[in-house]
C-alpha cells in the first residue's frame, strides 16, 4: 500500500507550493526537471521545506486544500512552528 504525503516546496522566488505525492523525493526531482506542476515550472528551482504522511489519499487531498487556502503569512508561520 502506498503512503500519501502532503508537501510544501519553497520556490526560487520565495513563493510556496503545496502538493501531494506517494513519493515526495521523486516528485521534487520532477518539479526541478520542469516536469511537475505548471506553477513550479516557472519558479525553479524548488526546495522541499515540509512534508507529512497522511493515512489516506482523501486525507492528503483535504490537508493540501486546507494549506493552499492559507495566506503566505499563515504558511510561513506554520513552517516556523
Secondary structure as UniProt FT lines:
FT   STRAND          4..11
FT   TURN            12..13
FT   STRAND          16..21
FT   HELIX           24..32
FT   TURN            33..34
FT   HELIX           38..41
FT   STRAND          46..54
FT   HELIX           57..69
FT   HELIX           72..80
//
